[in-house]
């Protein structure tokens, strides 16, 4: 792919300027750590039992710092899929729908090169978000432990490793939505598919087939469905989830190379 | 002389609607050819085939001697086009868009910076250099699109109605850019609805009707409008309208 550097520079600039990316970054990086700390605090606050506190009951016990990081990992595995899916719908779908993809035809930088640059910039952005979320959660948890006099348990570091891996897997799961946006030529249609995937994931998980469904495996691994469901997720399931990213990248690059009637 | 832009007996239909019917045109280096015709005559479709944005069902397209779908690298560096949407992202400023276009067209960073400044000046876009393109008027967005298509001084240029939204000053600016590019040896294909405008800028005017070239007009000659309608009427008289026939 000729002139890939130019495509990379352009896509980075577009990423920095994107309203969707800015909003998603702020929500991911600040709301997830704060939400994790808050959810654990609520579950351990001793307030009168309500529907809300009942939902947070699993967070009421266990080492404090470990629980903070685990909750962040659970929320991030879903939030990243939504934020990344929206961003893929925008970065690929908007250009095809608006005709900008057609203007990229016949350039020294091929459309395939542009598509690959979009994928790599997207993954780099989401990787940065994952690292920031985990880092801020660990930092906030350490502060809470220091203030409350609770020891910062070493188990939090292994949970941080789990959160990083689960987050990166979730980031990779967003790549196929670039292909969806390209073939449908519709950002909104892609959002519809994203919502559909989330619904299907919930159904598959409820029916007990979640570990083998790539879009469910990372969340289950973070104990979203409980410790037993997490224990059923092994290396083969995680590798299958990891394979979605390169498959999606190949599909979207090929689709952009073959675009016609622009 | 080898044609820089060529369509040879190209035909294409969109489902049941015919768009191009045995369409042929050539543009040589150093000449400006204008296509003129009604809305839906096939001008934009022909340009999309030339730019590699549409694969025709029949016929041959050549862009700098190559299949437009097979143009890359050095040859692509020599081509620029503006058809429908410009190569300009609404979130970027005018300068950022033009510089990105220059880089994507194959210029290195230093050359792209100089070319960006030059073309922004050439198209009188300096007052809006730091404005986001989403905030521009339609006319200025069109000038931005032309800037992005020509920043790299291409040798083959395709412009679809480049002056349609421009004020009189903008029309003169673009006309000067087209003539200067042709004087430098570029082959330029433009389309328009305005006979007097193409008469000022083109070396040849071809009349497009019903998806094919039906005749030519001499730039600068008198009574172009009457001659244009004669050609279109003769074409309609020669070939029954398929819609009316059915």
Interface residues (C-beta under 8 A of the other chain):
Chain A: X2 X3 X6 X7 X9 X10 X13 X14 X17 X18 X19 X98 X99 X100 X102 X103 X104 X105 X106 X107 X108 X109 X110 X114 X260 X261 X262
Chain B: X48 X51 X52 X53 X54 X55 X63 X68 X71 X72 X73 X74 X76 X77 X79 X81 X82 X83 X84 X85 X86 X87 X88 X89 X91 X92 X96 X100 X103 X104 X105 X106 X145 X148
